[in-house]
Amino acid sequence: MEAVQLRMGTELIGHARLMLSDRKADARELRYLSNRLIEALQNALRIAESRGGRIPAPDEAESDGSAQTDEGAQ
């Protein structure tokens, strides 16, 4: 099921890129696309959480030293 959800999300990203480059896309189509993108993101986050791979919140990343700054990358 996870593989299907992720594949659908990937396909949706491609569709979104095409639709956003089409200046004729109307508000109704863009709202529909936005709702599908939200669903795909929710699925991806659910998958990450179920795998134990939660992305830390920005504050958590900074406090545990895993956030990298431009100064530290030089």
N, CA, C and O atoms as a Maestro MAE file, in Angstrom:
{
 s_m_m2io_version
 :::
 2.0.0
}

f_m_ct {
 s_m_title
 :::
 protein
 m_atom[296] {
  # First column is atom index #
  i_m_mmod_type
  r_m_x_coord
  r_m_y_coord
  r_m_z_coord
  i_m_residue_number
  s_m_chain_name
  s_m_pdb_residue_name
  s_m_pdb_atom_name
  i_m_atomic_number
  :::
  1 25 0.823 -1.195 0.000 1 A "MET " " N  " 7
  2 3 0.000 0.000 0.000 1 A "MET " " CA " 6
  3 2 0.870 1.262 0.000 1 A "MET " " C  " 6
  4 15 0.576 2.230 -0.702 1 A "MET " " O  " 8
  5 25 1.949 1.237 0.800 2 A "GLU " " N  " 7
  6 3 2.843 2.400 0.837 2 A "GLU " " CA " 6
  7 2 3.418 2.697 -0.537 2 A "GLU " " C  " 6
  8 15 3.476 3.854 -0.951 2 A "GLU " " O  " 8
  9 25 3.841 1.663 -1.242 3 A "ALA " " N  " 7
  10 3 4.440 1.858 -2.566 3 A "ALA " " CA " 6
  11 2 3.435 2.498 -3.524 3 A "ALA " " C  " 6
  12 15 3.800 3.360 -4.323 3 A "ALA " " O  " 8
  13 25 2.188 2.083 -3.446 4 A "VAL " " N  " 7
  14 3 1.148 2.651 -4.303 4 A "VAL " " CA " 6
  15 2 0.940 4.122 -3.969 4 A "VAL " " C  " 6
  16 15 0.849 4.960 -4.866 4 A "VAL " " O  " 8
  17 25 0.866 4.437 -2.671 5 A "GLN " " N  " 7
  18 3 0.661 5.825 -2.258 5 A "GLN " " CA " 6
  19 2 1.821 6.713 -2.701 5 A "GLN " " C  " 6
  20 15 1.604 7.823 -3.187 5 A "GLN " " O  " 8
  21 25 3.043 6.231 -2.536 6 A "LEU " " N  " 7
  22 3 4.206 7.025 -2.938 6 A "LEU " " CA " 6
  23 2 4.271 7.194 -4.451 6 A "LEU " " C  " 6
  24 15 4.614 8.270 -4.939 6 A "LEU " " O  " 8
  25 25 3.945 6.148 -5.193 7 A "ARG " " N  " 7
  26 3 3.948 6.235 -6.654 7 A "ARG " " CA " 6
  27 2 2.885 7.238 -7.125 7 A "ARG " " C  " 6
  28 15 3.128 8.027 -8.038 7 A "ARG " " O  " 8
  29 25 1.717 7.198 -6.496 8 A "MET " " N  " 7
  30 3 0.664 8.138 -6.866 8 A "MET " " CA " 6
  31 2 1.096 9.565 -6.556 8 A "MET " " C  " 6
  32 15 0.801 10.479 -7.326 8 A "MET " " O  " 8
  33 25 1.790 9.769 -5.442 9 A "GLY " " N  " 7
  34 3 2.300 11.092 -5.099 9 A "GLY " " CA " 6
  35 2 3.295 11.593 -6.130 9 A "GLY " " C  " 6
  36 15 3.269 12.760 -6.522 9 A "GLY " " O  " 8
  37 25 4.174 10.698 -6.566 10 A "THR " " N  " 7
  38 3 5.163 11.061 -7.584 10 A "THR " " CA " 6
  39 2 4.478 11.460 -8.893 10 A "THR " " C  " 6
  40 15 4.858 12.448 -9.522 10 A "THR " " O  " 8
  41 25 3.476 10.694 -9.292 11 A "GLU " " N  " 7
  42 3 2.734 11.011 -10.513 11 A "GLU " " CA " 6
  43 2 1.993 12.341 -10.364 11 A "GLU " " C  " 6
  44 15 1.905 13.119 -11.313 11 A "GLU " " O  " 8
  45 25 1.470 12.590 -9.183 12 A "LEU " " N  " 7
  46 3 0.749 13.833 -8.935 12 A "LEU " " CA " 6
  47 2 1.675 15.033 -9.040 12 A "LEU " " C  " 6
  48 15 1.273 16.082 -9.543 12 A "LEU " " O  " 8
  49 25 2.901 14.896 -8.575 13 A "ILE " " N  " 7
  50 3 3.870 15.993 -8.691 13 A "ILE " " CA " 6
  51 2 4.089 16.341 -10.158 13 A "ILE " " C  " 6
  52 15 4.107 17.518 -10.519 13 A "ILE " " O  " 8
  53 25 4.255 15.336 -11.000 14 A "GLY " " N  " 7
  54 3 4.426 15.583 -12.435 14 A "GLY " " CA " 6
  55 2 3.217 16.280 -13.033 14 A "GLY " " C  " 6
  56 15 3.356 17.205 -13.833 14 A "GLY " " O  " 8
  57 25 2.027 15.831 -12.639 15 A "HIS " " N  " 7
  58 3 0.792 16.451 -13.127 15 A "HIS " " CA " 6
  59 2 0.705 17.902 -12.650 15 A "HIS " " C  " 6
  60 15 0.293 18.786 -13.402 15 A "HIS " " O  " 8
  61 25 1.092 18.138 -11.403 16 A "ALA " " N  " 7
  62 3 1.040 19.495 -10.852 16 A "ALA " " CA " 6
  63 2 1.966 20.430 -11.618 16 A "ALA " " C  " 6
  64 15 1.604 21.566 -11.926 16 A "ALA " " O  " 8
  65 25 3.159 19.943 -11.920 17 A "ARG " " N  " 7
  66 3 4.099 20.793 -12.679 17 A "ARG " " CA " 6
  67 2 3.523 21.186 -14.032 17 A "ARG " " C  " 6
  68 15 3.641 22.336 -14.453 17 A "ARG " " O  " 8
  69 25 2.901 20.230 -14.711 18 A "LEU " " N  " 7
  70 3 2.296 20.535 -16.008 18 A "LEU " " CA " 6
  71 2 1.150 21.531 -15.857 18 A "LEU " " C  " 6
  72 15 1.044 22.486 -16.625 18 A "LEU " " O  " 8
  73 25 0.296 21.302 -14.863 19 A "MET " " N  " 7
  74 3 -0.857 22.172 -14.685 19 A "MET " " CA " 6
  75 2 -0.429 23.588 -14.297 19 A "MET " " C  " 6
  76 15 -1.014 24.565 -14.766 19 A "MET " " O  " 8
  77 25 0.570 23.697 -13.458 20 A "LEU " " N  " 7
  78 3 1.004 25.031 -13.037 20 A "LEU " " CA " 6
  79 2 1.681 25.805 -14.166 20 A "LEU " " C  " 6
  80 15 1.720 27.035 -14.138 20 A "LEU " " O  " 8
  81 25 2.206 25.100 -15.146 21 A "SER " " N  " 7
  82 3 2.805 25.800 -16.287 21 A "SER " " CA " 6
  83 2 1.755 26.182 -17.328 21 A "SER " " C  " 6
  84 15 2.043 26.947 -18.249 21 A "SER " " O  " 8
  85 25 0.543 25.655 -17.187 22 A "ASP " " N  " 7
  86 3 -0.559 25.952 -18.106 22 A "ASP " " CA " 6
  87 2 -1.307 27.181 -17.609 22 A "ASP " " C  " 6
  88 15 -2.022 27.115 -16.609 22 A "ASP " " O  " 8
  89 25 -1.148 28.283 -18.293 23 A "ARG " " N  " 7
  90 3 -1.775 29.540 -17.868 23 A "ARG " " CA " 6
  91 2 -3.304 29.493 -18.002 23 A "ARG " " C  " 6
  92 15 -3.996 30.383 -17.509 23 A "ARG " " O  " 8
  93 25 -3.828 28.460 -18.665 24 A "LYS " " N  " 7
  94 3 -5.275 28.346 -18.841 24 A "LYS " " CA " 6
  95 2 -5.943 27.588 -17.695 24 A "LYS " " C  " 6
  96 15 -7.171 27.504 -17.648 24 A "LYS " " O  " 8
  97 25 -5.159 27.037 -16.776 25 A "ALA " " N  " 7
  98 3 -5.740 26.311 -15.643 25 A "ALA " " CA " 6
  99 2 -6.563 27.287 -14.804 25 A "ALA " " C  " 6
  100 15 -6.093 28.366 -14.444 25 A "ALA " " O  " 8
  101 25 -7.800 26.890 -14.502 26 A "ASP " " N  " 7
  102 3 -8.655 27.802 -13.730 26 A "ASP " " CA " 6
  103 2 -8.603 27.482 -12.230 26 A "ASP " " C  " 6
  104 15 -8.000 26.497 -11.804 26 A "ASP " " O  " 8
  105 25 -9.245 28.334 -11.460 27 A "ALA " " N  " 7
  106 3 -9.204 28.220 -9.997 27 A "ALA " " CA " 6
  107 2 -9.767 26.884 -9.522 27 A "ALA " " C  " 6
  108 15 -9.242 26.297 -8.576 27 A "ALA " " O  " 8
  109 25 -10.822 26.400 -10.161 28 A "ARG " " N  " 7
  110 3 -11.429 25.119 -9.762 28 A "ARG " " CA " 6
  111 2 -10.426 23.988 -9.930 28 A "ARG " " C  " 6
  112 15 -10.288 23.143 -9.046 28 A "ARG " " O  " 8
  113 25 -9.726 23.967 -11.058 29 A "GLU " " N  " 7
  114 3 -8.720 22.926 -11.306 29 A "GLU " " CA " 6
  115 2 -7.566 23.018 -10.314 29 A "GLU " " C  " 6
  116 15 -7.076 21.998 -9.830 29 A "GLU " " O  " 8
  117 25 -7.135 24.234 -10.015 30 A "LEU " " N  " 7
  118 3 -6.030 24.427 -9.076 30 A "LEU " " CA " 6
  119 2 -6.421 24.048 -7.654 30 A "LEU " " C  " 6
  120 15 -5.599 23.507 -6.914 30 A "LEU " " O  " 8
  121 25 -7.664 24.324 -7.256 31 A "ARG " " N  " 7
  122 3 -8.146 23.894 -5.938 31 A "ARG " " CA " 6
  123 2 -8.175 22.376 -5.849 31 A "ARG " " C  " 6
  124 15 -7.768 21.801 -4.839 31 A "ARG " " O  " 8
  125 25 -8.653 21.732 -6.901 32 A "TYR " " N  " 7
  126 3 -8.693 20.270 -6.932 32 A "TYR " " CA " 6
  127 2 -7.267 19.713 -6.808 32 A "TYR " " C  " 6
  128 15 -7.020 18.791 -6.031 32 A "TYR " " O  " 8
  129 25 -6.350 20.273 -7.570 33 A "LEU " " N  " 7
  130 3 -4.958 19.860 -7.514 33 A "LEU " " CA " 6
  131 2 -4.381 20.063 -6.111 33 A "LEU " " C  " 6
  132 15 -3.682 19.195 -5.588 33 A "LEU " " O  " 8
  133 25 -4.674 21.199 -5.516 34 A "SER " " N  " 7
  134 3 -4.181 21.480 -4.163 34 A "SER " " CA " 6
  135 2 -4.678 20.442 -3.166 34 A "SER " " C  " 6
  136 15 -3.919 19.986 -2.311 34 A "SER " " O  " 8
  137 25 -5.933 20.072 -3.271 35 A "ASN " " N  " 7
  138 3 -6.476 19.053 -2.371 35 A "ASN " " CA " 6
  139 2 -5.809 17.700 -2.574 35 A "ASN " " C  " 6
  140 15 -5.548 16.988 -1.604 35 A "ASN " " O  " 8
  141 25 -5.529 17.337 -3.823 36 A "ARG " " N  " 7
  142 3 -4.849 16.053 -4.081 36 A "ARG " " CA " 6
  143 2 -3.410 16.095 -3.562 36 A "ARG " " C  " 6
  144 15 -2.909 15.101 -3.037 36 A "ARG " " O  " 8
  145 25 -2.743 17.251 -3.709 37 A "LEU " " N  " 7
  146 3 -1.380 17.389 -3.187 37 A "LEU " " CA " 6
  147 2 -1.364 17.280 -1.661 37 A "LEU " " C  " 6
  148 15 -0.451 16.681 -1.091 37 A "LEU " " O  " 8
  149 25 -2.361 17.852 -1.006 38 A "ILE " " N  " 7
  150 3 -2.462 17.734 0.453 38 A "ILE " " CA " 6
  151 2 -2.618 16.274 0.843 38 A "ILE " " C  " 6
  152 15 -1.965 15.813 1.779 38 A "ILE " " O  " 8
  153 25 -3.468 15.542 0.143 39 A "GLU " " N  " 7
  154 3 -3.661 14.122 0.439 39 A "GLU " " CA " 6
  155 2 -2.361 13.341 0.249 39 A "GLU " " C  " 6
  156 15 -2.024 12.478 1.060 39 A "GLU " " O  " 8
  157 25 -1.635 13.650 -0.823 40 A "ALA " " N  " 7
  158 3 -0.374 12.952 -1.085 40 A "ALA " " CA " 6
  159 2 0.654 13.256 0.002 40 A "ALA " " C  " 6
  160 15 1.386 12.363 0.431 40 A "ALA " " O  " 8
  161 25 0.712 14.499 0.444 41 A "LEU " " N  " 7
  162 3 1.635 14.868 1.513 41 A "LEU " " CA " 6
  163 2 1.248 14.172 2.813 41 A "LEU " " C  " 6
  164 15 2.116 13.685 3.537 41 A "LEU " " O  " 8
  165 25 -0.045 14.121 3.114 42 A "GLN " " N  " 7
  166 3 -0.501 13.423 4.317 42 A "GLN " " CA " 6
  167 2 -0.097 11.951 4.266 42 A "GLN " " C  " 6
  168 15 0.340 11.392 5.272 42 A "GLN " " O  " 8
  169 25 -0.239 11.330 3.112 43 A "ASN " " N  " 7
  170 3 0.165 9.925 2.964 43 A "ASN " " CA " 6
  171 2 1.660 9.756 3.184 43 A "ASN " " C  " 6
  172 15 2.089 8.836 3.880 43 A "ASN " " O  " 8
  173 25 2.453 10.641 2.593 44 A "ALA " " N  " 7
  174 3 3.910 10.549 2.746 44 A "ALA " " CA " 6
  175 2 4.314 10.717 4.208 44 A "ALA " " C  " 6
  176 15 5.182 9.993 4.696 44 A "ALA " " O  " 8
  177 25 3.696 11.658 4.908 45 A "LEU " " N  " 7
  178 3 4.003 11.865 6.324 45 A "LEU " " CA " 6
  179 2 3.567 10.658 7.164 45 A "LEU " " C  " 6
  180 15 4.270 10.255 8.091 45 A "LEU " " O  " 8
  181 25 2.417 10.091 6.837 46 A "ARG " " N  " 7
  182 3 1.941 8.902 7.544 46 A "ARG " " CA " 6
  183 2 2.918 7.747 7.351 46 A "ARG " " C  " 6
  184 15 3.211 7.012 8.294 46 A "ARG " " O  " 8
  185 25 3.420 7.589 6.130 47 A "ILE " " N  " 7
  186 3 4.386 6.530 5.834 47 A "ILE " " CA " 6
  187 2 5.677 6.762 6.617 47 A "ILE " " C  " 6
  188 15 6.216 5.834 7.220 47 A "ILE " " O  " 8
  189 25 6.166 7.993 6.606 48 A "ALA " " N  " 7
  190 3 7.400 8.302 7.335 48 A "ALA " " CA " 6
  191 2 7.225 8.025 8.822 48 A "ALA " " C  " 6
  192 15 8.111 7.456 9.460 48 A "ALA " " O  " 8
  193 25 6.102 8.419 9.363 49 A "GLU " " N  " 7
  194 3 5.864 8.200 10.791 49 A "GLU " " CA " 6
  195 2 5.761 6.708 11.098 49 A "GLU " " C  " 6
  196 15 6.302 6.244 12.101 49 A "GLU " " O  " 8
  197 25 5.082 5.967 10.254 50 A "SER " " N  " 7
  198 3 4.930 4.533 10.515 50 A "SER " " CA " 6
  199 2 6.257 3.792 10.396 50 A "SER " " C  " 6
  200 15 6.438 2.737 11.004 50 A "SER " " O  " 8
  201 25 7.178 4.337 9.620 51 A "ARG " " N  " 7
  202 3 8.499 3.722 9.488 51 A "ARG " " CA " 6
  203 2 9.467 4.213 10.562 51 A "ARG " " C  " 6
  204 15 10.610 3.760 10.625 51 A "ARG " " O  " 8
  205 25 9.013 5.130 11.397 52 A "GLY " " N  " 7
  206 3 9.877 5.667 12.435 52 A "GLY " " CA " 6
  207 2 10.842 6.701 11.904 52 A "GLY " " C  " 6
  208 15 11.801 7.058 12.588 52 A "GLY " " O  " 8
  209 25 10.609 7.193 10.695 53 A "GLY " " N  " 7
  210 3 11.515 8.156 10.087 53 A "GLY " " CA " 6
  211 2 10.953 9.552 10.124 53 A "GLY " " C  " 6
  212 15 11.032 10.278 9.132 53 A "GLY " " O  " 8
  213 25 10.386 9.946 11.249 54 A "ARG " " N  " 7
  214 3 9.808 11.275 11.332 54 A "ARG " " CA " 6
  215 2 10.867 12.339 11.134 54 A "ARG " " C  " 6
  216 15 11.984 12.228 11.639 54 A "ARG " " O  " 8
  217 25 10.508 13.349 10.409 55 A "ILE " " N  " 7
  218 3 11.401 14.480 10.189 55 A "ILE " " CA " 6
  219 2 11.297 15.370 11.424 55 A "ILE " " C  " 6
  220 15 10.193 15.773 11.791 55 A "ILE " " O  " 8
  221 25 12.418 15.689 12.074 56 A "PRO " " N  " 7
  222 3 12.335 16.518 13.278 56 A "PRO " " CA " 6
  223 2 11.886 17.931 12.935 56 A "PRO " " C  " 6
  224 15 12.174 18.449 11.855 56 A "PRO " " O  " 8
  225 25 11.185 18.535 13.866 57 A "ALA " " N  " 7
  226 3 10.790 19.932 13.705 57 A "ALA " " CA " 6
  227 2 12.059 20.774 13.693 57 A "ALA " " C  " 6
  228 15 13.069 20.356 14.259 57 A "ALA " " O  " 8
  229 25 12.038 21.954 13.061 58 A "PRO " " N  " 7
  230 3 13.255 22.779 12.989 58 A "PRO " " CA " 6
  231 2 13.911 23.005 14.344 58 A "PRO " " C  " 6
  232 15 15.137 22.955 14.442 58 A "PRO " " O  " 8
  233 25 13.134 23.251 15.383 59 A "ASP " " N  " 7
  234 3 13.701 23.474 16.717 59 A "ASP " " CA " 6
  235 2 14.421 22.226 17.219 59 A "ASP " " C  " 6
  236 15 15.484 22.327 17.833 59 A "ASP " " O  " 8
  237 25 13.846 21.044 16.961 60 A "GLU " " N  " 7
  238 3 14.468 19.797 17.396 60 A "GLU " " CA " 6
  239 2 15.784 19.565 16.673 60 A "GLU " " C  " 6
  240 15 16.756 19.122 17.285 60 A "GLU " " O  " 8
  241 25 15.828 19.859 15.375 61 A "ALA " " N  " 7
  242 3 17.047 19.642 14.589 61 A "ALA " " CA " 6
  243 2 18.171 20.542 15.081 61 A "ALA " " C  " 6
  244 15 19.328 20.123 15.136 61 A "ALA " " O  " 8
  245 25 17.835 21.776 15.438 62 A "GLU " " N  " 7
  246 3 18.857 22.702 15.923 62 A "GLU " " CA " 6
  247 2 19.363 22.291 17.297 62 A "GLU " " C  " 6
  248 15 20.556 22.407 17.580 62 A "GLU " " O  " 8
  249 25 18.468 21.813 18.150 63 A "SER " " N  " 7
  250 3 18.874 21.485 19.512 63 A "SER " " CA " 6
  251 2 19.725 20.226 19.585 63 A "SER " " C  " 6
  252 15 20.524 20.076 20.509 63 A "SER " " O  " 8
  253 25 19.566 19.315 18.623 64 A "ASP " " N  " 7
  254 3 20.384 18.096 18.675 64 A "ASP " " CA " 6
  255 2 21.643 18.199 17.807 64 A "ASP " " C  " 6
  256 15 22.395 17.232 17.680 64 A "ASP " " O  " 8
  257 25 21.867 19.382 17.209 65 A "GLY " " N  " 7
  258 3 23.093 19.613 16.452 65 A "GLY " " CA " 6
  259 2 23.064 19.069 15.034 65 A "GLY " " C  " 6
  260 15 24.085 19.100 14.347 65 A "GLY " " O  " 8
  261 25 21.917 18.571 14.578 66 A "SER " " N  " 7
  262 3 21.875 18.004 13.233 66 A "SER " " CA " 6
  263 2 21.632 19.047 12.156 66 A "SER " " C  " 6
  264 15 21.815 18.762 10.972 66 A "SER " " O  " 8
  265 25 21.224 20.247 12.539 67 A "ALA " " N  " 7
  266 3 21.032 21.310 11.552 67 A "ALA " " CA " 6
  267 2 22.389 21.873 11.170 67 A "ALA " " C  " 6
  268 15 23.252 22.076 12.024 67 A "ALA " " O  " 8
  269 25 22.571 22.125 9.870 68 A "GLN " " N  " 7
  270 3 23.857 22.630 9.396 68 A "GLN " " CA " 6
  271 2 23.686 24.051 8.931 68 A "GLN " " C  " 6
  272 15 22.732 24.364 8.219 68 A "GLN " " O  " 8
  273 25 24.597 24.915 9.322 69 A "THR " " N  " 7
  274 3 24.530 26.305 8.892 69 A "THR " " CA " 6
  275 2 25.494 26.515 7.735 69 A "THR " " C  " 6
  276 15 26.351 25.673 7.465 69 A "THR " " O  " 8
  277 25 25.348 27.636 7.060 70 A "ASP " " N  " 7
  278 3 26.261 27.963 5.955 70 A "ASP " " CA " 6
  279 2 27.694 28.116 6.473 70 A "ASP " " C  " 6
  280 15 28.652 27.734 5.801 70 A "ASP " " O  " 8
  281 25 27.821 28.670 7.657 71 A "GLU " " N  " 7
  282 3 29.157 28.881 8.207 71 A "GLU " " CA " 6
  283 2 29.863 27.558 8.477 71 A "GLU " " C  " 6
  284 15 31.066 27.432 8.249 71 A "GLU " " O  " 8
  285 25 29.108 26.568 8.964 72 A "GLY " " N  " 7
  286 3 29.709 25.277 9.270 72 A "GLY " " CA " 6
  287 2 30.015 24.452 8.048 72 A "GLY " " C  " 6
  288 15 30.787 23.497 8.126 72 A "GLY " " O  " 8
  289 25 29.421 24.802 6.901 73 A "ALA " " N  " 7
  290 3 29.617 24.016 5.689 73 A "ALA " " CA " 6
  291 2 30.861 24.420 4.923 73 A "ALA " " C  " 6
  292 15 31.244 23.734 3.976 73 A "ALA " " O  " 8
  293 25 31.516 25.541 5.314 74 A "GLN " " N  " 7
  294 3 32.659 26.025 4.535 74 A "GLN " " CA " 6
  295 2 33.901 25.277 4.840 74 A "GLN " " C  " 6
  296 15 34.952 25.565 4.266 74 A "GLN " " O  " 8
  :::
 }
 m_bond[295] {
  # First column is bond index #
  i_m_from
  i_m_to
  i_m_order
  :::
  1 1 2 1
  2 2 3 1
  3 3 4 2
  4 3 5 1
  5 5 6 1
  6 6 7 1
  7 7 8 2
  8 7 9 1
  9 9 10 1
  10 10 11 1
  11 11 12 2
  12 11 13 1
  13 13 14 1
  14 14 15 1
  15 15 16 2
  16 15 17 1
  17 17 18 1
  18 18 19 1
  19 19 20 2
  20 19 21 1
  21 21 22 1
  22 22 23 1
  23 23 24 2
  24 23 25 1
  25 25 26 1
  26 26 27 1
  27 27 28 2
  28 27 29 1
  29 29 30 1
  30 30 31 1
  31 31 32 2
  32 31 33 1
  33 33 34 1
  34 34 35 1
  35 35 36 2
  36 35 37 1
  37 37 38 1
  38 38 39 1
  39 39 40 2
  40 39 41 1
  41 41 42 1
  42 42 43 1
  43 43 44 2
  44 43 45 1
  45 45 46 1
  46 46 47 1
  47 47 48 2
  48 47 49 1
  49 49 50 1
  50 50 51 1
  51 51 52 2
  52 51 53 1
  53 53 54 1
  54 54 55 1
  55 55 56 2
  56 55 57 1
  57 57 58 1
  58 58 59 1
  59 59 60 2
  60 59 61 1
  61 61 62 1
  62 62 63 1
  63 63 64 2
  64 63 65 1
  65 65 66 1
  66 66 67 1
  67 67 68 2
  68 67 69 1
  69 69 70 1
  70 70 71 1
  71 71 72 2
  72 71 73 1
  73 73 74 1
  74 74 75 1
  75 75 76 2
  76 75 77 1
  77 77 78 1
  78 78 79 1
  79 79 80 2
  80 79 81 1
  81 81 82 1
  82 82 83 1
  83 83 84 2
  84 83 85 1
  85 85 86 1
  86 86 87 1
  87 87 88 2
  88 87 89 1
  89 89 90 1
  90 90 91 1
  91 91 92 2
  92 91 93 1
  93 93 94 1
  94 94 95 1
  95 95 96 2
  96 95 97 1
  97 97 98 1
  98 98 99 1
  99 99 100 2
  100 99 101 1
  101 101 102 1
  102 102 103 1
  103 103 104 2
  104 103 105 1
  105 105 106 1
  106 106 107 1
  107 107 108 2
  108 107 109 1
  109 109 110 1
  110 110 111 1
  111 111 112 2
  112 111 113 1
  113 113 114 1
  114 114 115 1
  115 115 116 2
  116 115 117 1
  117 117 118 1
  118 118 119 1
  119 119 120 2
  120 119 121 1
  121 121 122 1
  122 122 123 1
  123 123 124 2
  124 123 125 1
  125 125 126 1
  126 126 127 1
  127 127 128 2
  128 127 129 1
  129 129 130 1
  130 130 131 1
  131 131 132 2
  132 131 133 1
  133 133 134 1
  134 134 135 1
  135 135 136 2
  136 135 137 1
  137 137 138 1
  138 138 139 1
  139 139 140 2
  140 139 141 1
  141 141 142 1
  142 142 143 1
  143 143 144 2
  144 143 145 1
  145 145 146 1
  146 146 147 1
  147 147 148 2
  148 147 149 1
  149 149 150 1
  150 150 151 1
  151 151 152 2
  152 151 153 1
  153 153 154 1
  154 154 155 1
  155 155 156 2
  156 155 157 1
  157 157 158 1
  158 158 159 1
  159 159 160 2
  160 159 161 1
  161 161 162 1
  162 162 163 1
  163 163 164 2
  164 163 165 1
  165 165 166 1
  166 166 167 1
  167 167 168 2
  168 167 169 1
  169 169 170 1
  170 170 171 1
  171 171 172 2
  172 171 173 1
  173 173 174 1
  174 174 175 1
  175 175 176 2
  176 175 177 1
  177 177 178 1
  178 178 179 1
  179 179 180 2
  180 179 181 1
  181 181 182 1
  182 182 183 1
  183 183 184 2
  184 183 185 1
  185 185 186 1
  186 186 187 1
  187 187 188 2
  188 187 189 1
  189 189 190 1
  190 190 191 1
  191 191 192 2
  192 191 193 1
  193 193 194 1
  194 194 195 1
  195 195 196 2
  196 195 197 1
  197 197 198 1
  198 198 199 1
  199 199 200 2
  200 199 201 1
  201 201 202 1
  202 202 203 1
  203 203 204 2
  204 203 205 1
  205 205 206 1
  206 206 207 1
  207 207 208 2
  208 207 209 1
  209 209 210 1
  210 210 211 1
  211 211 212 2
  212 211 213 1
  213 213 214 1
  214 214 215 1
  215 215 216 2
  216 215 217 1
  217 217 218 1
  218 218 219 1
  219 219 220 2
  220 219 221 1
  221 221 222 1
  222 222 223 1
  223 223 224 2
  224 223 225 1
  225 225 226 1
  226 226 227 1
  227 227 228 2
  228 227 229 1
  229 229 230 1
  230 230 231 1
  231 231 232 2
  232 231 233 1
  233 233 234 1
  234 234 235 1
  235 235 236 2
  236 235 237 1
  237 237 238 1
  238 238 239 1
  239 239 240 2
  240 239 241 1
  241 241 242 1
  242 242 243 1
  243 243 244 2
  244 243 245 1
  245 245 246 1
  246 246 247 1
  247 247 248 2
  248 247 249 1
  249 249 250 1
  250 250 251 1
  251 251 252 2
  252 251 253 1
  253 253 254 1
  254 254 255 1
  255 255 256 2
  256 255 257 1
  257 257 258 1
  258 258 259 1
  259 259 260 2
  260 259 261 1
  261 261 262 1
  262 262 263 1
  263 263 264 2
  264 263 265 1
  265 265 266 1
  266 266 267 1
  267 267 268 2
  268 267 269 1
  269 269 270 1
  270 270 271 1
  271 271 272 2
  272 271 273 1
  273 273 274 1
  274 274 275 1
  275 275 276 2
  276 275 277 1
  277 277 278 1
  278 278 279 1
  279 279 280 2
  280 279 281 1
  281 281 282 1
  282 282 283 1
  283 283 284 2
  284 283 285 1
  285 285 286 1
  286 286 287 1
  287 287 288 2
  288 287 289 1
  289 289 290 1
  290 290 291 1
  291 291 292 2
  292 291 293 1
  293 293 294 1
  294 294 295 1
  295 295 296 2
  :::
 }
}
